[in-house]
């Protein structure tokens, strides 16, 4: 969001400069290669009956761009991962992506989702990748299919199925016969499926690019020559599939010809060293719209202004494809998140976890895409050049000499100081860290730092219908060596024990103590010390909870160390060891381990006792999991009691709730809870972890998405597994909206980019160009029902937290109400005559209008 003090910098003026060509490169494309239309219609062709369809066919490339049927295009892509939302959400997500100016959707293929058991495949429900791709085409967008099959993606095990880990003599992502065999088998299956369904562009489908491997450069050196030979093999294997579209490798400088090496990062316009061969285009496969979070993280942000700056810079330097990672992050349902990764994924993307448009990020990028589309003709017909305008300023341009075909990008690279630059006889004001786009080298239609689109704020509203809980609980039995007899001398490695079938594994042992073993003094108690490789552990002695400990994403291991109460005779030690997702990155992933390393008891009269070789029993999973008490049928297999007060550690809670009113997305706020998992009508919505606080003293994630598709009309069944002592009384069902919308505009704001179009090769205005205005539009055809804030002068703050400044017009609210109340959309002119009869603060040269309204049906 934009802080108002920065908005005051955004006066639009013009500047002069003699255009001395400092640098030019490349060749002038042939006329038939030129773009012209300036909007997404350029991706469509007419079919019989006049219906427009996505233009598909042969996909080729050269140094300048990708081409569809020999026609150059600009590609604005967004990552939307099909298993991180429900099938029911897909159409709305894709519709909003298209409206946001995207013409490509990028997705990984998730091997462990599709082949969780060796040789047994799943392409049903939200694993139906074919259905997803077809739906993308129906929304008239292309697809980049990132086959991997290692994908990282903060997805469990980086997408590799667990069974692969236990294949004999395997080494992941190396020139290893076993790994290469299984990788090629899966890749061949996916490509064959896409061919069979005719989904590649030459077949009439939307897939225009395919990716093999993923950021292999990060680990390549660890494998030495076997890494170099593996990357050659992977490229050749991919090419042998004859998919009919170009293959790419991201962050892979040595991508073998003809595979295209691409960039991942925040500022590829500055950090990308470029294609590794002169005949390859400049492509950006991951432009990170924020930062994924792990439990224990504080909030992460990336502004719309910074993303827009990075994209404009990339396109000014020969880039022709950018992909927003993520455009919609979604939800890591069930146990699909990688090690310590939150259930919510990339919530700060242009479409938030719930699929709602995050403004101004969604709108500002939409405006950027339109501005860049206005530049297609000079992009592809012009010769590139760059001119230094000052120490921190420059102009990058594409121009065909002797014609009016020209586009310019005026950049201020200073992060804090605004400036005015001279460019071809005109003056242009540039805010700090900003780029202005001039599709005709004269007219500014967009500035990356100057947001014209509206803002919004997300609201979590307590459901009136859904919060009438009657909680009941069932305490998970704490097993001992009686229920889980000793079956190994030492504790087993946790990954191998669980085989990724559950987060939970029991380790049991016993210790017999005589009267002279225990401390005589009351001030001395035995201490149980257990160093662990991760990820978390709860400890019980003689059925009583002793405590819990866990690692973190940065340091998986930890040491559990607590005083314990032993008795004379046999003492039962029960360890519940837990994983929180499997690793998703790094070299030699098949050699990562978790679980207890040693178990010792300190403080006994007889000295320290090492129980590591004492004999241990092992059991996979919890009793409640095995009985499926998270389903209505399974819940009938155990005895539930009324939940009153704080429950014992490791307790199941259940309750019914009515479907929340309306159609807004739904979430559950896990206030008062610790760590565990949540199910609604038998479907897991993921792990919750409220007790792992960030350095700011708050949980990393408090609200958890319940897709509307999981909710049935009428009564619904909610089950929570809670690992820690907790009370569910404060849990809330919420509906989610972005019905608080805002607009910020100064007297000097330019017209919206939609005021221009390119026709016949010329940049033209669309109707009369109005002055600056604050524009608002409610989502989902709702209407403006209240004006929460309105100030003309020097308002402060940001959407959801405005306050008046020293200069404020008392008439502002009335003016806004007259223009907006009862309307689905409105525009309030930034005209001082509407707000003042006499200017009370003439010393303020540029005044700002800030508005916040509420939308509702």
N, C-alpha and C positions, 0 to 999 in steps of 0.2 A: 504494500500500500504506500501511497505517496504522502509524506508529511508536508503540510501546507507551506512551511517556510521555504521548501525547495520549489514549490509551484510558482512562487513569486519570481523565480529566475527565468521563467519561460516566456519571455517576450519574443515575438517573432519579427525580425527585421531583415534587411537585405544588405549584402556586401559586395565589394568590388575586388577583382584581382586580375592581373594579366596571367593568362594560363600558359605558363611555361612548362612544357612537357619534360618531366624529370625521368619518367620510366614508362616504357610501353613494351608490351610483349604479346605474343600470340598472333594468329592470323585472322583476317576478316572472314566470317562464315559466308557461305553462299546464300543468296537471297532466300532460297526455299527453306533455309534453316532458321529464319527469323521468327520470333514470337511477335504477337500483335495485340491480342484481345485485352489482356490486363486483368482477367479474372479466371475463376475455375472453369468457365465454359470452354476454355481452350483444351481441356482434357476430354471433352465429349465429342462424339460424332453422331450425326443423325442416322437413325435406322428407318426401316419401313414404317409408314404411318406417322413419321415426324417425331417419334419418341427418341430422346437423346440417350445414348449409351456410352459407357466408358470406352475410350479409344484403346484398343489392345492390338497386339501384333508383334512384330519382330522388335526385340530389345537389343540395341547396340550402344556403343559409347566411343568417344574419342577424348582428347585432352580437355575439351570444353564442357561436355555434359553427357548424360545419358540421353538416348533418343528412342522414341516409340515410333515405329514405322518411318524412321529417318527424320522425325520431327523433334526438335529440342524442346525440353520442358523444364520448368522450375518445380522442384518437389519439396513440399512442406509435409513432413511426416510426423506421426505421433505413435508412441508405444502404448498399446492397449493389450494386455495379456488375457487371453480368453479364460484361463482358470481362476483369475483373480476377481471375477465377477460372476453373476449367474447368467444363464442363457436369456432370461427375461430382461436383463439389463442391457444386453448387447445392442439392440436396435437404438435405444435412446443414447447410449454412449457414442455410437457411430454417427448418429444424426447430429449430435453436438460437435463432434470432431469435424464433420463436413461443414457445418455452419461456421466453425472456427477457422475455416480456410485451409484445412488439411486436404491433401489429395493422395496421401499414402498412409497406411497403417502398418506399423512394424510389430511383429510378435515373435517370441521364441517358440520352439517346439519343446515340450516338457517330457523328456524320456521317462522319468520315473512315474509320471502321471499316466502315461500311455502303456508302459510295460512294468507295472509294479512287481509282478512275478515273472520270472524268466519264461518267455514264450507265450505269455497270456496278456492279451492287449485290451485296452479300454479306450474307446473313442465315443463314449456316451455322455450325455448331459453337458456340463461345461468343459468336458474333455473332447467335445466334437469339433475338432479344429477345421474340418472340411466345412461344416455348417457356418462357422465363424467367418471363414474366408469368403464363402459365397455371399454372406451378408455384407461384408465389406464391399464386394463388387456391386451389390444391389444399391449401396449408398454411393456408388460411382467414385470409388477410391481404389488405388492400387495397394499391393501388399509387398512388404519385404519379409521374407520367411527366414528367420534365423534358426537354422536346423541344429546348429551346435555340433554334436548333441550335448557337450558340456556347455552350460549357459551362464553359470554363476547366478546372476539375477536375484541374489538374496533369497533364492529358492532352496528348499531342503536338498542338501548334498549336491548343489549346483546342477540339479536336474539328473544326475546319474542315479540309476536305481541301486538300492542297497545290495541286491544280490550280486551285482558286478564286483563288489568289494571282496567277495568270497570265492571268486573264480581263481583257480590255481595259478600261481606265478604271475598274477596280473600287476601291472604298473599303469595307473591311469595316465592318459595324455602323454604317452611316450611311444617311441618306436618299439612297441611291445606286441608280440603276435596275438596274445589273448585279447588285449584291449582293442587293437585294430580290427580284429575279427568281429567283435560285438558292436563296435562303433559302425563299421561298414554295413553290417546286417541291418542295424536300425536306420541309418541314413538311407540305405537302399529301399527299405520298406516305406519310409515317409515320402521319398521322391516318387516312387512307383505309385503310391496312393494319390499324390497330387497329379501325376500324369493321367492316371485312370479317371480321375474326376475332371480332367481337362482344366486345370486351374492355373497353368503357366500361361503367360501372356501370348506366346505364339499359338497356343491352342484356343485362345479366346477367353482365358481366365485373367485374374488381376495380378498374379505374382510376377513382379518385374525384376526382383533381386533375390538371391539366396545367400545365406551366410554359412560358412563352415568354421568350426572352432569359435573361440571367444577370448579376446585379449590374451593370447598365448604368450606374448612378449614378456608378461609379468613373471612367468615361470620357466621360460625356455632355457635360460642359462643353467638352471638347476639340473637339467637333464643332459647338458653338454651336447655331444654329437647326436645322441639319441633324440634330443629335442629338435635339432636342425633337420635330421632326416624325417622325423615325424611330421613336421609342418609341410615338408615337400610331399610326403605321402598323402597327407590329408587333402592338400590342394588337388593332387592328381586324382585321388579317389572321388572327390566332389565333381571334378570335370568329367570323369568317366560316366557319371550318371546321366549325361546328356539331357539336362533339364531344359535347355533352350534359352536360359536367361543368364546374365553375368553372375559370377560368384564374387563374394566379398569376404575379407578377413578384417576385423576391426582391431585397431592398435597393433598392426602386424607389419612393420616396416619392410620385412623381407618376403611379403606375400608373393608366391611364385606367379609368374605370368601365365595366363591372362587374368588371374584373380586380382581384384582391386583392393588395395590397402586403404582403410578408412580411419577417421579420427573419432575418439571418444573423449569427452571432457567438457569443461565449462566455457572455454574460450579458444576453440579450434581455429578461429581466424588468426590467432597469434601463436598458438602452440604447435599446430600441425606442421610438420616438416614437408608435407606435400606428398603426392603420389610418387611411388618408387620408379615409375617409368613415365616418360613424357607423353605417352598416348593414353594415360588413364585420367579420369575426371576426379575432381576434388569433392569428396563426400563426407558427411558428418553423421555417424550412426547413433551417437548418444550425446545429446545436449542435455545435461542434467538439470531438471527444472527445480530441484531442491536437493535434499540429501535423505536417503533412507535412514530410518532410525532403528537403533537397537535398544533393548530395555536398559534403563539407566541413563539414556541420553536426554539432554535438554532439547527444546524445540529447535528445528533447523529452518532456515528461510533462504530463499533466493528471490530477489525482487523481479517484477515484470520488466522493469527498466533495464536491469543488467542482462536478462535473457535477450531482450530485443536488441540491445547494443551488440551482443555477441553474434547474433544471427545476421544483423545488418553488416557487421564487419566481415563475417565469413563470406557473404555473397559479394561484398565489394572486392574480395580477393579471389575471385574465380569459383567460389563455391556455388553449387546448384542444387544440393540436397542437404537439408538438415532434418534431424529426427529428434523430437523432444522425448527424453527418457526421464520420467514417464509423462504421457499426456493424461492418462488415468492410471493411478497406481492400484487402487482397489484394495482387496482384503486377502490376507493369507489364511484361508479357511483351514480348519482342522489342524494338522501338524505339518503344513506345507512350508512354513517359514524356515529360513536358514538359522544357523546358530545364533541365539540370543536376539534374533530380529523380531520386531514387534508384529502384531497381527495386522495392524494398519500399515499400508505400504504407499509411500510417496503421496501422502495426503495433501501436500502443498502443490501438487500438479495443477494444470489449468482446469481439469475436472477432478474434484476432490474424491475422497474414498467413496462417497455416497453417489457419485456421478453428477454432483451439482457444480455449476460453473463458478469457479473461484475468480472473482473480479478484484482488481483489474487485469489479472494475468491472462485470462481467457480472451477478453476483449482487446487488450493491447496487442497481443500476438495476432489476433484476427486482423487488426488494422495494419500491422506490419506486413502480413501476407498480401493484403490488398495493395499496399504500397509497392512491394517488390514485384508483384505481378504487373503493375503499371510500367515496370522497367524491362520487361522481357525483350522487347524489340531491340533496344540499344545494348542490352546484355549480350545478345547473341550476334548482333550485326556490327557492333562497335569494336574498336581496338582499345585494350585497357591501358590506362596510364595513371600516374600518381604525381601529385604536386604538393610539396611542402608549403604550408601557409604560415607556419610559425613553429616555435619550439615544440609545442604539444598538439599542433593542429595540422591537418592535411586534407587534401581532396583526392579521392580515388574516383576514376571515371571510366566510362566506356563510350567511345565516340567514333562515328564514321566521318572522317574529314570531308568537308565540302557539303555536308547535309545537316539537317536539324536533328539527326538521330544521336541522342546523347543522354546519358544518365550520370549523375554525380552523387557521391557520398561524402558529405563534409563531416569530419570527425574532430571532436575535442577529446583528446586522450587524458587530459588532466582530471584527476579524480575529485578535486574539490573546487576548482576555480573556473567560473564561466568566462567566456571570451566572445569577441566579435571578430570575424574573419572577412577578408576580401576575396571574392571569387568572381572573376569575369565581370567586373564593373558593378557588382552589387555587394551589399553588406548583409551578413547573416549572423544572428546571435546564436551561440552554441552553449547550452548549459554544460556543467561538468559531466564528464564521462558520457558523452552523447554523440549520436550520429544523426544528421538530417539527410533525408532521401529526397533527391530532386530528379524526378523521372525525365525531365526535359532540360536538365542542367540549369534551370532557372527557378522553378516553382517548388517550394518545400511542401510536401504532402504528408510528411511524417517525421517526427523526431523521437528517438528512442527514449529520451528522458521525459518527454512531454506526453502525459497520459490524457487522452480525450475521452476514452471509454469510461463507463461508470465503475464504481466500486461496490462491494457488498460485504456483509458480515454474516457469519454462520450462527444460527440459533439452535440450541438444544431445548426443546419444550417438553415438559413433563406431560405424558399422555394422561388424559382424564379417564380413559377407559381401561388402561392396561395395568394399573398399579395397585390392584386390590389383591395383594398376595396373602396366602396362608401357607407359610413356609413349613415344610417338614424336613427331617434330616435322618440320615442313616450313616453311622460311623463305620468306616472301613476297618475290618478286623486287622489287628496287628499280629502277624504270624511270628512264630518262633520255630526252633528246630523240630518241634513236635509236628507242626503243619508243613514245614519245609525242611526236611532232613538234610544233613550234610551230604553234599555230592561232589565237592572238590576240596582239596587241601587249602587252597588260597582263594581269595575273591577273584572272580572272572572279570575280564575286560568288558566294559559296559556296552560298547557298540556291538560287539560280537554276541553278547548275551541277548540284547533286545532285538537285533536285526531290523531296527527301525519299525517294529510293529507297534510300539508304544513308547511313551516317555519314561515309563516306570519299571524298575526292577528291584526285587527284594533280595537282600543279602542277610542271612541269619547265622548266628553262632551262639555259643554259650560259654560261660566261665564259672567254674566252681570255686568258691572262696570259703576258707575256714575262719574261725574267730580271730586268729592271729594275723590274717592277711589284711584285715580292714584297719584303717587308722584308729588310734585310741582317742585322739583329741577331736572334739567337735569342730574345732576351727580348721581341721584338715579334711579335705574330701578328695577322693580319687578323680582324676581328670581323664576323659577319653579324647585322644588325639588321632585324627584321621586326615592325613594329606590326601587330596583327591585331584585327579586330572580334569575333573569337571563332570557335569555342569552345575548340579545342585544335589543336596542330600538332606534328608530329615532323619533324625536318629531317635530311636525308642529303646529304652532299657526297662525290661520287665513290664512291657506294655505301656509305659508312661513316656510321654513326649519329652525329650531332652532339649531339642532345638533344631534349627535348620541353618544351612549355610549354602552359599552359591558363589560362582565365579562371575565373570563378565565377558563381554565380547572381546575386550582388550586382553584380559587374562582369564582364560577358561578355568585354570586350576585354583584351588583354595585349600585352606586347612581348617577343618572343623575341630574346635577345641572347647569343651565344656566340662564343668564339674558334673559328676553323676552320683546317684545314690545306689550303691550296691547293697546286697543283703548276704547273710551267711547262707551257704548252699549254692544252688545253681542259679546263675543270673543269665537272662536271655538278652542278647544284643540283636536288634533288628534295624537294619539300615535300608531306607528307601532311597535308592540312587536314581537320579533323573538326568535325562538329556533335555536340552531346549533347542531342538533342531540339530541337524548335522552340518559339518563345515561345508562351505560353498566356494572356497577359493584356496589358492596356494598350491605348491608342488607336493607331490606324494600324499595326496589326500587319503589314499588307501592305508596309510600308515599313521593316521591320527587315532588317538585313543582317549578314553574317558573312564571315570570310575575310581574307586578307592585304590590307593597305592599300598599303604600300610595301615594297620590298626594297632594302636598301643594304648595301654592303661598306665598312667603315671600316678604316683602318690600312695601306692600300697605299701604296707610294712615290708612286704617281701620284695619291694623294688618295682621297677618298670617291667611290665609284661607285654611281650609282642604277640598279638593275636593273629598276625598276618598268615601264619601257617597252622592256625588252630583248627581248620576244618570249617567250611562254610557251605550253607545251603543257598540255592538260587531259585528264584521264580520270576517269570516274565509277566508283567502286568498286575493290575489291581483286581481284587475280587469283583468290585463294581463294574470294571471294564469287561471282564469275562462274562458277567451276567447281563451286560448291556443295560444297566439300570438307567441310562440316559434315554431309553425308549420307554413308551408306556407299557409294553409287554414285559420288558426286563425289570421295570420298577416294581412289578407285582411279585417278584421273586425274593424280595427282602422286606424286613419290617421297618417301617418308617415311624418316627415319633415327632410330635410337635416341636418345632424349633423355638426355643425360648432362651434368649441371651446368647452369649458367645459359645460356639461349639468347639469341640475338641479338634486338634489338628488332624487332618486327613478325614474329612467328613463330606458326604454327598448331601446336597440340598435340592429339594424339588418344590415347584409351585406351578399353578396354572395362571394364565393371564389372558384377558380378552384382547382381540386384535386391536391395535391402536387405531384411532379414528383417522379419517382422511386417507390421502395417498402419498404423503411425504415419506421419505426414507425413515428407517427406524434404527435406533441404537439402544444399547443397554449400558447404563453407567454403574460401574462395579464399586461404588463407594462402600467402605468398611470391609472390603475383602482383601486377601493377600495374594495368593498365586494359585493357579489351577487352570481349568478348562470349562467351557460353556457350551451347552447344547440347547437347541430349540427344535422341538418336534423331532428329536433324534438326529438332527444335523449339527455337526460341530461348527461353531463360528470362530473357533480358535482359542489360543491361550490368553489368559488374563494374568497380569502381574502388577498389582497395585502397590506392593510393599517394596519394590525396587525403585527407589527414588532417585531422581536426577540430582545434580549438584545444586539445583534451585529448590530442592526440597519437595518436588511434586512428582507424581507418577509420570512416566513417559507417555502412557496411554491410559485414559480413564474410561472413554466411551468405546464400545465395540459394536460393529455393524451387524445388524440382523436383517438380511435381505428380505424385502417384502415377499419374495418367492418362497421363503421358508415359513412364512406366517399363514395360517389357515383362518378362514372366516370363523368367528366365534372363539372358542376356547383353544389355547395353545399350551404346550407342555414345556416348561423350562427346568433344566437341571444344571447345577453348578457343582463341579468338583473343586473343593477348597483344601489345599495342602496345609494351611496354617490355621491357627486359632482365629475365628472370625464370626461375625454376626451379619446375616444377610438383610437385616431390617432396612438398611439404607439404599439397597439396590433400586434403581429406577429404570423404567422403560420410557424412552424419549422419542419424539419425532424430531426430524432435522429439516431445517429450511435455510434458505438464504434470502429471506423476504425483507431483510434490512438492506436497502440499496442507497447509494450515495452518489453525488456528483460534485466535482470540484472544477471550477473554471475561473480563469482570470479575464480581465478586459482584453488582454492581448493574446488569448488563445486563438489559434488558427481554426479554420473550418475543418470538419471531419474529413478523413481521407476518402470517404465515399462521395465527397463533392466533386471528385474527378474520375474520368474514365479515359481510356485510350481508344480512339477510333480512327481508322484510316492512317494509322501511324502517328497521329497527333494526340497530345494531351489536351483534353477539353473538360470544361466544367459541366456538371450535371445540374441543369437548371440554375436559378440565381443562387449565388454563394452568400449565405447569411453570415452575420457576425458571430462572435463567440456566444455560446449558450451552454447551459448545464442540462444535459440530456439524461433522462431516466426511462427505464423500461422494466416493468415487473416480469418475473418469470412465470411461465405456464399460464399466461393470459389472466393473471391476477390483477387486481386494481389497487391503486394507491389509496389507502384508507386513513393514513395519518402522516402528518409532517412532524417528525421527531426533533429536527434541528434545522434551522435556516438562518444564515448570517451572511450579510454582504459587508465586506470591510477587510478585517484582518483575522478571520477565524483561525483557530489552532486545533491540532490533533489530527485524527484520522477516522475513517469510517467506523462507527460504533463507539467513538470516544471523542466527539467534537466538543469544543467549548468556544464561546465568543472571545475575540481579542479586544484590544483597546479601541479599535474602530468597529462600530457595528450599527447597522441600520435597523431600527425597530420595526420598519415596515416589511422586512424581508419575509417573515412567516406568512403574512397576508398575501403578498405577491405570489409566493410559491403555492399556497393553497388555491388561489384563483386559477393558476395555470395547471395544477396537477391533481388535486383531489378528485377521486372518482374515475381517473383516467388509467388506462393500461400503460401508456407512455406519455411523456410530456417533455417539452423543451422550454427552459426559462432563459430568456435573453439576459446576457450580462451587460445590462444597460443602466448606468448610474441614475438616469432619469426615472427609472421605475422605483428606485429605492430611496432617493434623496430629493427633497425640494431644494435644500441648500446643503452642500457638501460639508459635513461636520469635521472632516479630517482631510483637508486639501493637501496636507503634507505627504499623504500616502498616494504615490503616483499610480501604482497598479493595485487595484483592489480585487479581492477574491470573493467568489460566491461559493459557499459550501452548503449542501443540502443533504439531509438524511430523512428518508421516508420509510414507511412500513407498507408492505404489500399483503393482500389477503383476498380471498374470494368473497 
